[in-house]
Amino acid sequence: MHADACWGLLAAFSPNLRDKIDGIAEFDSITVDPHKIMAVPYGLSALLVRDPAAVRTISTYSDLIMQEDFAFGQVTPFIGTKGWMSLKLWMMMLGRGRAGLVELADHRHEVAQTFAGLVDAHPRLVRLNDLDLAAVVFAYLPAGIEAGNLDDAELDRLNRLNIAIHARMMDEGRWHLHQFTLPDDLGRLRSGAVVHPLRYGEQSRGHRDLYARRPCLPRQPRTRSGGRNSMTNKTFRAVYESAGVYDELLLRHYYGGTEDVDLVADWLTEHHRAPTASFEVVEFGCGTGRITETIAPYARNLVLADYSETMVSAVAQKFPAAQTICADTSDAVTTLLREGRSKSFDLVTAFWSLSYPIGEFFEELSPTGVRPRQDQVHAHTQAREFVLDLVRLVAPGGHLLAMLFDAESPEQQLVTRGWEAVAPFPVGGRAYTRNVLVDALRDAEEQGIGALTHTRLGGVAWASSREAAREWFFGVHFKHHPQLLDDPELAISVEEFIDRYEIAGGVALPSGVHFVDFHAAAHPYASLPIGLSS
C-alpha cells in the first residue's frame, strides 16, 4: 500500500497534529514534498519505503534511455551525477532543530485556521473543505447567487468569475493562490459539481503577514461612504499628479482616421488659416500641453490653467512665455473675470476637461466618499452660471471650443456602470455634464449672445496592448478607486470588453467625442452671408 503524504508530512513534526496521520506507519511506501510544507526551495520530493527491495518489483528500464550504447539519456544531468538536492533539507532541519519544526508545523496550521475564519466571515465567500492541515479551498459568490444547489448557468458564472479573480491576482503579483478544478464533495455549492475554486495552501504567498494585513480578496460592495471606499479629491486626482503618468496612460483617440489633436488643428485651419500669433488664447485643463502645442502658434498671449501643480510645472517648461494659473477651472475663470479679462479672449478652450468642474457643482469627493450636493437645483444653477462665465471671457467674434467624451459610447457606458456602484449620477446619467454645457450655450444663443455648433463624432481609443487597455479603465477612468478595483464582476466586464475589441496589434475601444463651438457673435444675424449682413 502507498500513501501520498505531500502535505501530511507537516503533521509528523507536531504532537498537536500527529493524530491526523494515525495509521500511516502501516503503509509500504510514502511520498513527501518538503518543498511544499517545510520552507525549503522548490523542488524537493522524497519517496520513503519500508522495504527498498520491494521497489524493484515496480521499477522499469527503458531501452531508449539506458540500454542503447550512445543513449542521450545516459549523459543528462538527471541520470548519473546529480546535484546535492537533499542539502537544503538537511540544513533547514539542522538550523531549526526539532523544536523549530514543531513551531513551523503549528504555525502553518494556525495561519490556515485564521484564513478559514476570514473566509467564513465574508458574506460572499464559501469554504468548500473542512480544514485539515494547511489548505483552505473557497469560492467567491457572484452577486445574486446564494450558496446551495446552483443551476448550470449559476455554476458557470461562478467559475468564470473565480477564474478571472485568480488571473487578476496573478497579474497584480501581491498574493498567490492556487487554482485547479475540484469536485464539490461537501455539496456547499452543488454536490459533485466541478468547481474552479481558489485555494490558500502551503505555498501561498503573503501568509506570513496574514495577521497584520487582510488578504487581497474581493470585498462586498459597500455604501458610498465610509471605510476603505473613502476617497478624497487628492486621491481621486492622483493619476494626474505624478509626472508623466497621465501621458503614459493616455490612449490615442481617432475619429475618421483623424486624431483628436488634429481635429483642433483642422478647425483652426478652417477658421483662421495659417497661424499668425495674433490671438488672445486661454486653455483650461491644459494638462501637460498635448493640445496646447496646436493652439499656441495662434497666440499672441497664452494663458494656461490646470489644478495640478505637476501639470502646470510641465506645461510651463514647454511654454515659458505663457501665463500659468494653478487652480480648478471654476476658480481660474473667476480669477480672470475679477482681473477684468471679460470679452478679452479670441479663443477660450477646454479639451476633455469640462466634465470635471461642471460635475463638482453636483457632487463632491470627501473623506467619507462620493457625496451628492444637498441642493441639486442650486447646483444646476451654479453650473449653468459657470458655463456663462466661460462665455463672458470670449471676445466679440471669438470662440469657445470644448471637447467632451461621449457618455453613450460603449466604452463610457461600461465606465458609467462602474461608477454607479459608488454613487448614482444626477438626473440624466453620466451625460449630465455635457447636457448642462450644451443647454446653457443654447440658452445663450437664444439670447442672441452667439451661435452654437455641436457635433458628435464616433471614433476609437487605441490601446497598444491588453495591459494598456486595462490600465486605461482602472487607472484613468476608475482612478484606482478601491471599491472598483475590488469589484471582481467589474474586472470580468472589463476583460470581456477588451476581448470583444482586441485585434492584431492592440485593442480598438469604441469611443466618441462631442465637439462644441460657441461663436460669440450677434445671433442670428452673424450667420448671414456677407452681402446680406451688411
PEGI-V736806 format. One line per field, one symbol per residue. ss: DSSP state (2 for helix, 1 for strand, 0 for the rest). phi: phi as a letter, one per 40 degrees, with the letter a starting at -180 (. if undefined). A space follows every 10 residues. Layout:
BEGIN
ss = ???
phi = ???
END
This chain:
BEGIN
ss = 0111000022 2200000222 2002220011 1102222000 0000011110 0222222200 0022222000 0222200000 0000002222 2222222222 2222222222 2222222222 2000111000 0000011111 0000000000 0222222222 2222222222 2200000100 1110000000 0001110111 0000002220 0000000000 0000102220 0022220222 2000222220 0111100112 2222222222 2200000011 1111000000 0222222211 1111110022 2222222200 0011110022 2222222200 0000111111 1002222220 0011110011 1100022222 2222222222 2201111111 1111100002 2222222222 0000000022 2222222222 2222220000 1111111111 1110022222 2222222000 0222200222 2222222222 2110011111 1111111110 0000222002 2220
phi = .bbcbdcddd cccbdcbccc bdgcccccaa bbbdccbbfb ccbababbbc bdcccccbcb bbdccbccdb ccdcbcccbh cbcccccccc ccccccgccc cccdcccdcc cccccdcccc cccbbbcbbc cbbbbbbabc ccdgbbcicc cccccccccc cccccccccc ccgcbbbcaa caccccgcba dgccbbccbc acbcchccbc ccbcccbdbc dbccbggccc acdccccdcc cbdgcccccc ccbbbggbcd ccdccccccc cbfccbfbbc bbbbgcgcgc cddccdcccc bbbbbacccc ccccccccbc cccbbcaddc cccccccccg ccfbbcbbba bgbccccccc ccabbbdbhc bcccbccccc cccccccccc cccccdgcbb babbcccccd cccccccccc ccacccdhgc cccccccccc cccccccgca bbbbbbbcaa bcbcaccccc ccccccccff cdcccccccc dcccccccdc bcbdgibbcc babbbbbbcc acccccccdd cccc
END
